[in-house]
């Protein structure tokens, strides 16, 4: 079993630079972000790719998702450096890109609403997080049968403080083989205001991050734990946690 990852402080500047570069490259591949791409059919290389992705709705929604991931990665790199204000700008940008991508995404793409909600929570922008949560519910998350859809519903309802409604969704996913048990437990215990149960569950979520070999956008940060802790703090029972994968206070 791998040891929990240690991350050198001076690596975060490199992570940020990489994510910003990925975001700029993604913007260049969208026709509405690169007007010159409209006439790029006669050319080859990056311009032609950008033009094709601008015309193809499926390619566009996938590119918007990549933009959301890159913006979220930049936000996490800043958050881990304690640069919360700057991080919030990037997290809000990530939420916008996820919401844009959802309109043309395949049915059941609940990762986009989840990404938007989490990004606004990470930005510490609770009015925006609540708006994203309402959007997820209006999009049908509470009626979804898939575990990712029910995760979106539970998360949205917890953000809105509708804990009693969140419990059935959290309970439904915590026992499934195709969803992380500790995350489902943490959501369920948040909804039930079970302090001990939540503490044990969020510690398990953190441990799962520490044992990972790969991270989204190659950013070694336990973003889900940060979101869970923010929800717990609003209820007055955030756990005491310490890890190189968590931002310092």
C-alpha positions as CSV (number, residue, x, y, z in Angstrom):
1,X,0.0,0.0,0.0
2,X,1.5,3.4,-1.0
3,X,2.4,5.9,1.7
4,X,0.4,9.1,1.9
5,X,1.8,11.6,-0.6
6,X,4.1,14.4,0.6
7,X,3.9,17.5,-1.5
8,X,6.7,20.1,-1.6
9,X,5.4,23.7,-1.1
10,X,7.2,25.0,-4.1
11,X,5.5,22.6,-6.4
12,X,2.2,24.5,-6.3
13,X,3.5,27.3,-8.4
14,X,4.3,24.8,-11.1
15,X,0.8,23.2,-10.8
16,X,-0.8,26.6,-11.1
17,X,1.3,27.4,-14.2
18,X,0.4,24.1,-15.8
19,X,-3.4,24.5,-15.2
20,X,-3.4,28.1,-16.4
21,X,-1.7,26.9,-19.6
22,X,-4.2,24.1,-20.0
23,X,-7.1,26.6,-19.6
24,X,-5.6,29.0,-22.2
25,X,-5.1,26.1,-24.6
26,X,-8.7,25.0,-24.1
27,X,-10.1,28.5,-24.7
28,X,-8.1,28.6,-28.0
29,X,-9.9,25.5,-29.1
30,X,-13.4,27.0,-28.8
31,X,-14.7,29.0,-31.7
32,X,-16.3,31.6,-29.5
33,X,-13.0,32.2,-27.6
34,X,-10.9,32.3,-30.8
35,X,-12.8,34.1,-33.6
36,X,-10.1,33.4,-36.1
37,X,-10.9,29.7,-35.9
38,X,-14.0,30.3,-38.0
39,X,-11.9,30.6,-41.1
40,X,-9.4,28.0,-40.2
41,X,-10.8,25.2,-42.4
42,X,-8.1,25.9,-45.0
43,X,-5.4,25.4,-42.4
44,X,-4.0,22.5,-40.5
45,X,-3.0,21.9,-36.9
46,X,-4.4,23.6,-33.8
47,X,-6.6,26.1,-35.8
48,X,-8.4,23.3,-37.6
49,X,-9.0,21.5,-34.4
50,X,-10.4,24.6,-32.8
51,X,-12.7,25.2,-35.7
52,X,-13.9,21.6,-35.7
53,X,-14.6,21.7,-31.9
54,X,-16.4,25.0,-32.3
55,X,-18.9,23.4,-34.8
56,X,-19.4,20.0,-33.1
57,X,-21.7,20.3,-30.0
58,X,-20.3,17.1,-28.5
59,X,-16.7,18.2,-28.9
60,X,-17.6,21.6,-27.5
61,X,-19.2,20.2,-24.4
62,X,-16.2,17.9,-23.8
63,X,-13.8,20.9,-24.3
64,X,-15.9,23.0,-21.8
65,X,-15.6,20.2,-19.3
66,X,-11.8,20.1,-19.7
67,X,-11.8,23.9,-19.2
68,X,-13.8,23.4,-16.0
69,X,-11.3,20.8,-14.8
70,X,-8.3,23.1,-15.6
71,X,-9.9,26.0,-13.9
72,X,-10.7,23.9,-10.8
73,X,-7.1,22.6,-10.8
74,X,-5.8,26.2,-10.9
75,X,-8.2,27.0,-8.0
76,X,-6.9,24.1,-6.0
77,X,-3.3,25.0,-6.6
78,X,-4.0,28.5,-5.3
79,X,-6.1,27.2,-2.4
80,X,-3.2,25.0,-1.3
81,X,-1.0,28.1,-1.2
82,X,-3.5,29.9,1.0
83,X,-4.4,32.3,-1.8
84,X,-8.1,31.9,-1.2
85,X,-9.3,35.1,-3.0
86,X,-7.5,34.2,-6.2
87,X,-8.7,30.6,-5.9
88,X,-12.3,31.7,-5.7
89,X,-12.0,33.4,-9.0
90,X,-10.8,30.2,-10.7
91,X,-13.4,28.1,-8.9
92,X,-16.2,30.3,-10.0
93,X,-14.8,30.1,-13.6
94,X,-14.8,26.3,-13.3
95,X,-18.5,26.3,-12.2
96,X,-19.4,28.5,-15.2
97,X,-17.7,26.1,-17.6
98,X,-19.3,23.0,-16.1
99,X,-22.7,24.6,-16.4
100,X,-22.0,25.6,-20.0
101,X,-21.0,22.1,-20.8
102,X,-24.1,20.5,-19.3
103,X,-26.5,21.9,-22.0
104,X,-25.0,19.8,-24.7
105,X,-23.8,16.9,-22.5
106,X,-25.3,13.4,-22.8
107,X,-28.2,12.6,-20.5
108,X,-27.1,11.6,-17.0
109,X,-24.0,13.8,-17.0
110,X,-24.4,14.6,-13.3
111,X,-20.7,15.2,-12.9
112,X,-21.2,18.6,-14.3
113,X,-23.7,19.8,-11.7
114,X,-21.6,18.2,-9.0
115,X,-18.5,20.0,-10.3
116,X,-20.3,23.3,-10.3
117,X,-21.6,22.9,-6.8
118,X,-18.3,21.8,-5.4
119,X,-16.4,24.6,-7.1
120,X,-18.7,27.2,-5.6
121,X,-18.3,25.6,-2.1
122,X,-14.6,25.6,-2.6
123,X,-14.8,29.3,-3.6
124,X,-16.7,29.9,-0.3
125,X,-19.4,31.6,-2.3
126,X,-22.5,30.1,-0.6
127,X,-25.1,32.1,-2.5
128,X,-23.6,30.9,-5.8
129,X,-23.3,27.3,-4.3
130,X,-27.0,27.4,-3.4
131,X,-27.9,28.7,-6.8
132,X,-25.9,25.8,-8.4
133,X,-27.7,23.4,-6.1
134,X,-31.1,24.6,-7.1
135,X,-30.1,24.3,-10.8
136,X,-29.0,20.7,-10.2
137,X,-32.3,19.9,-8.6
138,X,-34.3,21.7,-11.3
139,X,-32.3,19.6,-13.8
140,X,-33.7,16.4,-12.2
141,X,-31.0,15.2,-9.9
142,X,-33.5,14.2,-7.2
143,X,-35.3,12.0,-9.7
144,X,-32.1,10.3,-11.0
145,X,-31.6,6.6,-10.4
146,X,-27.9,6.4,-11.0
147,X,-25.5,6.7,-8.0
148,X,-23.8,9.8,-9.5
149,X,-27.2,11.5,-9.9
150,X,-28.2,10.7,-6.4
151,X,-24.9,12.0,-5.2
152,X,-25.7,15.3,-7.1
153,X,-29.1,15.4,-5.3
154,X,-27.6,14.7,-1.8
155,X,-24.9,17.3,-2.3
156,X,-27.4,19.9,-3.6
157,X,-29.8,19.3,-0.8
158,X,-27.1,19.5,1.9
159,X,-25.9,22.8,0.4
160,X,-29.5,24.1,0.7
161,X,-29.8,22.9,4.2
162,X,-32.5,20.4,3.3
163,X,-30.9,17.7,5.3
164,X,-34.0,15.5,5.8
165,X,-34.5,15.3,2.0
166,X,-30.8,14.6,1.5
167,X,-30.8,11.5,3.7
168,X,-32.6,9.0,1.4
169,X,-30.2,9.9,-1.5
170,X,-27.2,9.5,0.7
171,X,-28.5,6.3,2.2
172,X,-29.1,4.9,-1.3
173,X,-25.6,5.4,-2.5
174,X,-23.6,4.5,0.6
175,X,-24.3,0.8,0.3
176,X,-23.7,0.5,-3.5
177,X,-20.7,-1.3,-4.9
178,X,-20.2,1.4,-7.6
179,X,-19.9,4.4,-5.3
180,X,-17.2,5.2,-2.7
181,X,-18.7,4.0,0.6
182,X,-16.9,6.5,2.8
183,X,-18.2,9.5,0.7
184,X,-21.8,8.1,0.9
185,X,-21.3,7.6,4.7
186,X,-20.1,11.1,5.2
187,X,-23.1,12.6,3.3
188,X,-25.5,10.4,5.2
189,X,-24.0,11.4,8.6
190,X,-24.0,15.1,7.6
191,X,-27.7,14.8,6.8
192,X,-28.3,13.0,10.1
193,X,-26.2,15.4,12.2
194,X,-24.2,12.4,13.5
195,X,-21.0,14.0,14.6
196,X,-19.1,10.8,15.5
197,X,-20.2,9.0,12.3
198,X,-19.3,11.9,10.2
199,X,-15.8,12.2,11.8
200,X,-15.0,8.6,11.1
201,X,-16.4,8.8,7.6
202,X,-14.5,11.9,6.5
203,X,-11.3,10.5,8.0
204,X,-11.9,7.5,5.7
205,X,-12.5,9.7,2.7
206,X,-9.2,11.6,3.5
207,X,-7.3,8.3,3.9
208,X,-8.6,7.2,0.4
209,X,-7.2,10.3,-1.1
210,X,-3.9,9.8,0.7
211,X,-3.6,6.3,-0.8
212,X,-4.2,7.4,-4.4
213,X,-1.6,7.2,-7.0
214,X,-3.4,9.6,-9.4
215,X,-5.5,12.8,-9.0
216,X,-7.8,14.8,-11.2
217,X,-5.7,17.3,-13.2
218,X,-2.6,15.8,-11.4
219,X,-3.4,18.1,-8.4
220,X,-2.7,16.2,-5.1
221,X,-5.5,17.7,-3.0
222,X,-8.4,16.2,-1.2
223,X,-11.1,18.5,-2.7
224,X,-14.0,16.3,-1.7
225,X,-12.8,16.4,1.9
226,X,-12.6,20.2,1.8
227,X,-16.2,20.3,0.5
228,X,-17.5,17.9,3.2
229,X,-15.7,19.9,5.9
230,X,-17.3,23.1,4.6
231,X,-20.7,21.5,4.9
232,X,-19.9,20.2,8.3
233,X,-18.6,23.6,9.5
234,X,-22.0,25.1,8.6
235,X,-23.6,22.6,10.9
236,X,-21.1,23.2,13.7
237,X,-19.2,19.9,13.7
238,X,-16.2,19.9,11.2
239,X,-13.6,17.3,12.1
240,X,-10.1,18.1,13.1
241,X,-8.0,16.9,10.2
242,X,-4.4,17.3,9.1
243,X,-2.9,16.2,5.8
244,X,-0.5,17.4,3.1
245,X,-3.5,17.0,0.8
246,X,-5.5,19.7,2.7
247,X,-5.0,23.5,2.6
248,X,-3.5,25.0,5.7
249,X,-5.8,27.3,7.8
